[in-house]
Amino acid sequence: MTIATSHSDKPRSSREPELDESTRTFLRLAIMAILGGALAFIAVILIFAPDQVRRLANPLAGIGIALTSWALLKKEHFRASIMVLTVGTWLVTTAIAISSGGVRTPVVYSLPVIVFFAGWLLGSRMAIAMAILSVTTYLAMAILEHQGRLPQIPYTPAFMHWVIQATIIAIAAAAIVYLRNSHARQVEEVRALTTELTKQRAEAEAAQALKDSLNNLQCTLEATDEGIFGYDGHDQSGKLLFANDRFFDIWNISPEDRKSVV
């Protein structure tokens, strides 16, 4: 997840992440994909399997999750929005799998996308936690299915399979676009930083070279037996730009008075 300066003046918790515009756009696309998939799922049930209205509960829950996540995103409660979206989607996916035949339910294929989504936006610990939870839960589901303790797989219209796969593909495509854009932006930031560091290094080397040159000139001036000085002809104060020690010795200027001359 990419961090950026927030444009809001609202006080924010120290644990609240601040998302850049590309991450917010990705979240919006993911929410819209889930919302669209849930609405399409409901339409397929009502048109092709009207006798399975009990299956409407899960897509309705998905709509509630999408709308809640969108509302939290609008209020800039980013972490809460992401948590609702990822955990809520995982719960709905699991509920669909339990009620529709177990691990062989097509919606199970969305789990890698959910785990990836959680890890990218909430951190590696969240990804590991959800991966372990998913593996454990679906292992238990496989055992229950093997024992014949899960509901039989209901009739599922072909369009329902298409809706599930289309939703997963849409979210995956949004993630790929987001990651590519994020990577390109980070590469550009690294290039800009490298250019700036190179510029600063060149300036530092030039400053050091000038300092060394002045030191060498000062050593040369001090090594001669002649009194040497320099001044600005336009400076009416008459102060010297520089003078070597021999100059001060010739004119009997004491060390205490030299600061007033140069």
C-alpha positions as CSV (number, residue, x, y, z in Angstrom):
1,M,0.0,0.0,0.0
2,T,1.3,3.5,-1.0
3,I,1.3,6.3,1.7
4,A,0.7,9.9,0.7
5,T,0.0,13.3,2.4
6,S,-3.7,13.6,3.2
7,H,-5.6,16.6,1.9
8,S,-8.0,16.6,4.8
9,D,-7.6,18.8,7.9
10,K,-9.4,16.3,10.1
11,P,-7.6,14.9,13.1
12,R,-6.5,11.3,12.4
13,S,-5.4,8.4,14.5
14,S,-1.7,7.6,14.4
15,R,-2.6,4.1,13.2
16,E,-4.9,5.4,10.4
17,P,-3.2,5.0,7.0
18,E,-3.3,7.8,4.5
19,L,-3.9,6.5,1.0
20,D,-2.9,8.2,-2.2
21,E,-5.4,8.8,-5.0
22,S,-4.5,5.6,-7.0
23,T,-5.1,3.4,-4.0
24,R,-8.4,5.1,-3.4
25,T,-9.3,4.5,-7.0
26,F,-8.4,0.9,-6.7
27,L,-10.6,0.5,-3.6
28,R,-13.5,2.2,-5.4
29,L,-13.2,-0.2,-8.4
30,A,-13.0,-3.2,-6.1
31,I,-16.1,-2.0,-4.2
32,M,-18.0,-1.4,-7.5
33,A,-17.0,-4.8,-8.8
34,I,-18.3,-6.5,-5.7
35,L,-21.5,-4.5,-5.8
36,G,-22.0,-5.2,-9.5
37,G,-21.3,-8.9,-9.0
38,A,-23.8,-9.1,-6.1
39,L,-26.5,-7.3,-8.2
40,A,-25.9,-9.6,-11.2
41,F,-26.0,-12.6,-8.9
42,I,-29.4,-11.6,-7.6
43,A,-30.7,-11.0,-11.1
44,V,-29.5,-14.5,-12.2
45,I,-31.3,-16.1,-9.3
46,L,-34.5,-14.3,-9.9
47,I,-34.5,-15.0,-13.6
48,F,-33.0,-18.5,-13.9
49,A,-33.6,-20.0,-10.4
50,P,-36.5,-18.3,-8.8
51,D,-37.1,-21.4,-6.6
52,Q,-33.7,-20.7,-4.8
53,V,-34.6,-17.3,-3.3
54,R,-32.8,-18.4,-0.1
55,R,-29.6,-17.9,-1.9
56,L,-30.3,-14.2,-2.1
57,A,-29.1,-13.7,1.5
58,N,-25.4,-13.9,0.5
59,P,-25.4,-11.4,-2.4
60,L,-27.5,-9.1,-0.3
61,A,-24.9,-9.3,2.4
62,G,-22.3,-8.5,-0.2
63,I,-24.2,-5.4,-1.2
64,G,-24.3,-4.3,2.5
65,I,-20.6,-4.9,2.8
66,A,-19.8,-2.9,-0.4
67,L,-22.0,0.0,0.6
68,T,-20.5,0.1,4.2
69,S,-17.0,0.0,2.8
70,W,-17.8,2.8,0.4
71,A,-19.3,5.0,3.2
72,L,-16.2,4.5,5.3
73,L,-14.0,5.3,2.4
74,K,-15.9,8.6,1.8
75,K,-15.4,9.5,5.4
76,E,-11.6,8.7,5.0
77,H,-11.8,5.8,7.5
78,F,-9.4,3.9,5.3
79,R,-8.4,1.0,7.5
80,A,-12.0,0.4,8.5
81,S,-13.1,0.5,4.9
82,I,-10.5,-2.0,3.9
83,M,-11.2,-4.3,6.9
84,V,-14.9,-4.3,6.1
85,L,-14.3,-5.1,2.5
86,T,-11.8,-7.9,2.9
87,V,-13.1,-9.6,6.0
88,G,-16.7,-9.1,5.0
89,T,-16.1,-10.5,1.5
90,W,-14.2,-13.5,3.0
91,L,-17.2,-14.2,5.3
92,V,-19.7,-14.0,2.4
93,T,-17.5,-16.2,0.2
94,T,-17.3,-18.8,3.0
95,A,-21.0,-18.7,3.7
96,I,-21.7,-19.3,0.0
97,A,-19.3,-22.2,-0.1
98,I,-20.9,-23.8,3.0
99,S,-24.4,-23.5,1.6
100,S,-23.6,-24.4,-2.0
101,G,-21.5,-27.5,-1.9
102,G,-18.3,-26.8,-0.1
103,V,-14.8,-26.5,-1.6
104,R,-16.0,-27.2,-5.1
105,T,-18.1,-24.1,-5.2
106,P,-16.8,-21.7,-7.9
107,V,-16.7,-18.8,-5.5
108,V,-13.8,-20.4,-3.7
109,Y,-11.6,-19.3,-6.5
110,S,-11.9,-15.7,-5.2
111,L,-10.0,-16.6,-2.0
112,P,-6.5,-15.9,-3.5
113,V,-7.6,-12.5,-4.7
114,I,-9.1,-11.7,-1.2
115,V,-5.9,-12.8,0.6
116,F,-3.8,-10.8,-1.9
117,F,-6.0,-7.8,-1.4
118,A,-5.7,-8.0,2.4
119,G,-2.0,-8.4,2.3
120,W,-1.3,-5.5,-0.1
121,L,-3.5,-3.0,1.7
122,L,-3.3,-4.2,5.3
123,G,0.2,-5.8,5.5
124,S,1.8,-9.2,5.4
125,R,0.6,-10.2,8.8
126,M,-3.0,-9.8,7.7
127,A,-2.3,-11.8,4.5
128,I,-0.7,-14.6,6.5
129,A,-3.6,-14.6,9.0
130,M,-6.2,-14.8,6.3
131,A,-4.3,-17.4,4.4
132,I,-4.1,-19.6,7.5
133,L,-7.7,-19.0,8.3
134,S,-8.8,-19.9,4.7
135,V,-6.7,-23.1,4.5
136,T,-8.0,-24.2,7.9
137,T,-11.6,-23.4,7.3
138,Y,-11.7,-25.0,3.9
139,L,-9.9,-28.1,5.2
140,A,-12.7,-28.4,7.7
141,M,-15.2,-27.9,4.9
142,A,-13.6,-30.6,2.8
143,I,-13.7,-33.0,5.8
144,L,-17.4,-32.2,6.4
145,E,-18.2,-32.6,2.7
146,H,-16.4,-36.0,2.6
147,Q,-18.5,-37.1,5.6
148,G,-21.6,-36.0,3.8
149,R,-22.5,-33.3,6.4
150,L,-22.7,-30.4,4.0
151,P,-25.8,-29.4,2.0
152,Q,-26.0,-31.0,-1.5
153,I,-24.8,-28.8,-4.3
154,P,-27.9,-27.0,-5.6
155,Y,-28.7,-26.4,-9.2
156,T,-26.5,-23.5,-10.4
157,P,-27.3,-21.8,-13.7
158,A,-24.4,-21.3,-16.1
159,F,-24.9,-17.5,-15.8
160,M,-24.3,-17.7,-12.1
161,H,-20.9,-19.3,-12.7
162,W,-20.2,-16.5,-15.2
163,V,-21.1,-13.8,-12.7
164,I,-18.7,-15.2,-10.1
165,Q,-15.8,-15.6,-12.6
166,A,-16.5,-12.1,-14.1
167,T,-16.4,-10.5,-10.7
168,I,-13.1,-12.2,-9.8
169,I,-11.6,-11.3,-13.1
170,A,-12.7,-7.6,-12.8
171,I,-11.1,-7.3,-9.4
172,A,-7.9,-9.1,-10.5
173,A,-7.7,-6.7,-13.6
174,A,-8.2,-3.7,-11.3
175,A,-5.4,-5.0,-9.0
176,I,-3.0,-5.5,-11.9
177,V,-3.7,-2.0,-13.3
178,Y,-3.2,-0.5,-9.8
179,L,0.0,-2.4,-9.2
180,R,1.5,-1.5,-12.6
181,N,0.7,2.2,-12.0
182,S,2.0,2.1,-8.5
183,H,5.2,0.4,-9.6
184,A,5.7,3.0,-12.4
185,R,5.1,5.8,-9.9
186,Q,7.6,4.3,-7.5
187,V,10.2,3.9,-10.2
188,E,9.7,7.6,-11.2
189,E,10.1,8.6,-7.6
190,V,13.3,6.6,-7.3
191,R,14.6,8.2,-10.5
192,A,13.8,11.7,-9.2
193,L,15.5,11.0,-5.9
194,T,18.6,9.6,-7.7
195,T,18.7,12.7,-9.9
196,E,18.5,15.0,-6.8
197,L,21.1,13.0,-4.9
198,T,23.4,13.2,-7.9
199,K,22.9,16.9,-8.1
200,Q,23.6,17.4,-4.4
201,R,26.7,15.2,-4.6
202,A,28.0,17.3,-7.6
203,E,27.3,20.5,-5.7
204,A,29.1,19.2,-2.6
205,E,32.1,18.1,-4.7
206,A,32.2,21.5,-6.4
207,A,32.0,23.2,-3.0
208,Q,34.8,21.0,-1.6
209,A,36.9,21.7,-4.8
210,L,36.4,25.4,-4.3
211,K,37.4,25.2,-0.7
212,D,40.5,23.2,-1.5
213,S,41.4,25.7,-4.2
214,L,41.0,28.6,-1.7
215,N,43.2,26.7,0.8
216,N,45.9,26.2,-1.8
217,L,45.7,29.9,-2.8
218,Q,46.0,30.9,0.8
219,C,49.0,28.7,1.4
220,T,50.6,30.1,-1.7
221,L,50.0,33.7,-0.5
222,E,51.4,33.0,2.9
223,A,54.5,31.3,1.5
224,T,55.7,34.5,-0.4
225,D,57.8,37.2,1.1
226,E,55.7,39.9,-0.4
227,G,52.8,41.7,1.1
228,I,49.8,40.8,-1.0
229,F,46.2,42.1,-0.6
230,G,43.1,42.5,-2.6
231,Y,40.2,44.9,-2.4
232,D,36.9,45.9,-4.2
233,G,37.3,49.2,-5.9
234,H,33.6,49.8,-5.7
235,D,33.5,49.3,-1.9
236,Q,33.7,52.8,-0.3
237,S,34.5,51.4,3.1
238,G,38.0,50.4,2.0
239,K,37.9,47.0,3.7
240,L,40.2,44.4,2.2
241,L,38.9,41.3,0.6
242,F,42.0,39.4,1.7
243,A,45.6,39.9,2.8
244,N,48.5,37.7,3.8
245,D,50.3,37.8,7.0
246,R,53.4,39.5,5.4
247,F,51.2,42.4,4.4
248,F,50.1,43.0,8.0
249,D,53.7,42.6,9.2
250,I,55.0,45.3,6.7
251,W,52.3,47.8,7.8
252,N,52.7,46.9,11.5
253,I,49.1,46.0,11.9
254,S,48.5,44.1,15.1
255,P,46.5,40.8,15.1
256,E,43.8,42.6,17.2
257,D,43.4,45.3,14.5
258,R,43.4,42.9,11.5
259,K,39.7,42.0,11.8
260,S,38.7,45.7,11.3
261,V,40.7,45.8,8.1
262,V,39.6,42.5,6.4
